[in-house]
Amino acid sequence: MSADFPARELRIGTRTSPMALVQTAHVTRLLHQLDPRLRTVTVPVRTEADLWQGDLSGTGGKELFVKALDARLQSGDIDLALHCLKDVPGDVPLRAGLVVAAHLERADVRDVLVVPEHSAARHLGDLPPGARIGTSSVRRRAQLLRTRPDLRIVPVRGAVGTRLDLLDGARDGHVEPDTPVEPGAPDDPKAAPGALDALVLASAGLARLGLTHRVRQVFEVEELLPAVGAGVLSLECRRDDSAVAALLDHLNHEPTLTEATAERVMLQGLRGHCNSPIAGYCVTGPDGRLSLRGMVFSPDGTAFAQVHLYSDAPHDPAALGAHAATELLSQGARSLIDTGVPL
């Protein structure tokens, strides 16, 4: 055991989904690369978000993804909690005594289109009028409807494998409308097998699960701006556990931390919550300057506020994020977030 880490077992708390367990295995490998003698144990924790399959917006929002893990971390039952940064709410402060000790190097931030295995569709434009697209993301919904107002958005949650099984239940690649539905209106969230023409999922998630062969179209960030924190895994520990914090600091990827900080400060400035159609993506240019795009949408995508800012102080991502939030608010973002009323 390395001199700076005590000879004790490191308990890693994670959600119970296949995706979360794969991500935890990745973190475990990174830790063992730091010290092959390190003893780790994975502690699966069922969160409220895993138990509740309905709409999260009225039941605690994204906090349901992190609350149970953070409580176990506070109590000392685990030493480290693993979170997808995009699932960490922007309007809820970090629990007392906890600290984000590391952001891993960012994975692909892009969204992708997945269709039934037998479908000949290669692109969103190949789908029939009124096609049913499965996603519970208000960010994706708004941007898809900007491109194709005829689409019917079906809220779908659950593990990726479950969603793919639902998608592949279709016999002929699409389902003829059986009841009148307004274009862009959400369908019954309890979608039956065969009720979907496509899913929109995260590229990084499919890659982690070895399912990239299912991808038909990759949406570039100019087509579907990513979620704030997309592709970032965050490692959280107790503030007073200096040994774990020092260990995790070796895994921190500084460029990812810088870019994620700009995005998160923007989100916090907007007081974004689970049901906020907010997108944000920051990158570091060849000259070292930060470039931050931010957008806030009405639910149907017809109204939006947007910014694209560059930082003259690349070492101050928080200032860039705060500036972006201020600009978006000056364009009426608060109305879009609070009420969904078009500008």
N, C-alpha and C positions, 0 to 999 in steps of 0.2 A: 504494500500500500504506500502511495506517495506520502511524503512527509507532511504535506499541507492538508491532507484529508484524513480524519480519524478512521481507525479500523472498525467501521460499523457498516451495516447494511443500508443502502440507499433505496428508499421506498418511493417508486415513481407512480403517482396517481394519474389515471387516464379514464376517459369514457370507455364504454364497453363495445362500441361499434367496431366492426372490422376495420374501418378506416383509422379510427383512433388507435387501435392495437398495432396496426402496421406502422403508424407514425411513432408510436412508443418504441417499437423494435428498432426503428431508425435511430432514435435518440440514444437508446441503450448501446447500439453499436458505436456511436460517436463517443460515448462515455468510456467504453472499454478500449477504444483506440487511445484515449488519453491515459488510461491506466488499466492494463489487462487484469490486474489483481482486484479491481473494484468489484464489490459484491452488490448486485442490484436485484430488486424484485419488483415486478409490475403489480400494481394494486388497481384492478378495475373498479370503477365507481359508476353506478347507474345514476345519471342526472335526471332532473325533471323533464328536460327536453327529450331524453330518450324514452321516457315513459308516456309523454303526451304527444300524440300524433296529429293533433289539430293545429289551428292557427296559434302561433306563439304571441301574437301582438296583444291579445287580451289576457294573457296568463303569466306575464312577467318578462316577456320578450327574450332577448339573447342572454339575459342573466341566468336563465334556466340552464344554459350550457355550462356555466362556470361555477354557479353558487355552491353546489354540493362538493366539488373538488376543492374550492377555496376554503370551505368550512372544515374539511378533513385536514387541509394543510395548516389552518390556524390551530386546530386541536392537537397537532403533532402526530396524527395517524399516518401521514405521509410526509416525505421530505421535499418533494418536488411535484408540481402540477404542470401538466402539458396542455396547452390551449392552442387552438387555431385563432390567430389574432383577429380574423374577420368575425369570429363569433363572440368576441369580448365587447360588451356594450360600451358606447361612447358617452352615455349619460349617467353612468353609475360609477362612483369612485372605487378605486381598489380597496379591498377590505383591509382593516387595520392590521398592521404588523406584517403585511406581505409586500413583496417587491418582485418586479419582473427582472430577472437576473441575466437573461439572454434572449436574443432573437436569432434563430438559425437563418442561414443564407436562404434567401427567398427562392421559391420554386416558380414555375410558370404561372402567371396571374390570369391567363386568358380563359374565357369560357368556350365551350365546344357544343356542337350539335350532335346528338346521338339519335338514330332512327331505328325502327325495328330491323332485326337481322336480315329479313328478306326484302326490305324496302330498297328500291332503286334510287331513292333520293340522295343527292350528294350535297345539297345546299339548301338553305332556308327558302330560297326562291323556287325550289322544286316541289315544295309542299303544296297541297291543294288549297283553294280558297276555304277559309274557315277552319284551317288545320288546328288541331288541339295540341298545345305545347305544354309539357309538364314542368313547372317550376314554382316554388313557393317564394322566390326572391322578388320583392317589389322593385328592386333595382333592375333585374333582368326583364321583368314584366314591362316596365315603362319603356325601356329601350327597344325591346322587341316590337312593341306596338307602335313606336315611332317609325319603324321600318315597314311593318306589316299590320296596319290597323284592323285587318280582317281576322287576325289570329284569335283563337279562343284559348285563354290561359287557364290551365288546370292546376290548382295548388296540389303539389305532391311532396311529401316528406318521407323520411325513413332512410335506411341504409341504401347505398348505391346499388347493391345487388338486388334489393327489393324493388327499387325503381326500374331497373333493367328488366326484371321478370314481368313487371306490370306492362312495360312497353312492348315486350316481345309476345304478349298475349294476343296482339292483333293478328288476324288471319291475312288481311289483304293490304296491310300497310297504312290504312287510314279507316276511320269510322265515319259513315255517313251521318249527318246530324239527324237525330231522332226527335228533337224538340227544338222549337225556335229559341235561339240565343242571340242576344245583341252582339255584334262584332266587338271583340275586346273584352267582353264580360267574362268573369270567371265561371267555370263549370262547377258541378258538384265536386267538392274536395275528395270525396270517397270514390275516386276513379276506379272503374272495374277493368280487369285485363282486356286489352283491345281498345281502350278508350282514348289512347294517345297516338298521335302521329310522330311525336319527337319529344325528346328531353333536352334541356340545356343544363349542362353540368360543368364542374370545374376541371380544367385540363390536369391540374396538379393531382387532384384526387384520383382520377382514372389512372394516371401514371403510377401513383403509389400502389394501386391495387393491380397493376399489370393488365389494364383494360384499354390501353390506347388503341387497340385494333377496332374498337367500337366507334371511334371518332370519325365523323363524316366531314364536318366543317369546323375549322378553328376561327373563332371571331377575334379579329385583331382589336386592340384597345380602342382604336378609332371607331369601331363598330359597336362594341359593347364595353364601355368603360368599367374596369373591375371594381369590386368592393374594396373599401378601405381595409388594408391589412391582408389582402388576398395573397395566398401562397406563403404566408409567414407562420412558422411555428414558434410560440413563445414559451419560455420556461420560467416558472414562478417558484419562489421559495419564501421562507420566513426571513424577515429583515434581520433578525438577530442570529440567524444560522450562517455565520460568516464562512464556515468551511464549505458548505454547499454553494453559497454565493460565489466564492472564489473559484470553485471547480467549474461552475456553469459559465463563469466569465470567459473561460478558455473557448467556449463554444459560440460566443457572441460574434455575429458578423456585423461589423461596424457600418458598412454601407446600407445594409438592410435596416439596422436600427435608425440610422439617420433618415432614410426615406419613409419608414413607417412612422417615425415621430412627426414628420410634416403632415402625413395623412391623418393621424390620430388627433393632432391638435386641431386640424380643420374640422373633423367630426365632432370633437368636444365643443368647439366654438359654435357649431350648428345645433348642439344639444340633440344629436341624432339618436334615434332609438330603433327598435327592431323593425318597426313598420315604416321607417323613413326611406324613401327612394333616393338614397345618396350614393354617389360613386366617387372614388378618388384614387389617384395613382401618381406616385412620385418616382422619378428616375434621376440618376446622376449622369450628366452629360460628359463627353470626353474632356471638356474643359474644367470638370469638377463642379460646375454650377448645377443646382437642383432645379428640376422642372416639375411643377405640380399641376395636374389637371383635376378639377372638381366639378361635379354636376349634381343638381337637385331637380327632381322631376315631379310632375303631376302623375297620378296613378296610371293615366292612359298615355303618358309620354308627350302629349300635345303641347304642354307648357313646361319650360325648364329654365333654370339659371345655370350659367356655366362660367368657369374661369380657367385660364391657363397662364400661370405665373412662373417667373424665373427668379431665383434668389441671387442677389448680389453678395450675399453673405452665406456661402454654402455651409458654414459651420453653425448656422443658426436655423435649423429646420423648423423649430417651434414658431419663429417669427414668420416664416413663409406660410405655415399652416394657419396661423392666426389671421394673416393678411387675406388668404383665400376665403376663410370663413366670413370675414368682414365684407368682402366684395360680393359673395353669394347672398348674404343677408341684404345688402343694398339693392340687389336685383329682385327681392321678394321671396327668397328661399324660406323664410319663416312661415309664410302663408302656405307654401307647398308642403312643408313638413307637418304643420299643425292641422291643416284642414284638407289638404289635397285640392284646394280651389285653384283653378288656373289663374295665371297672372293677368 
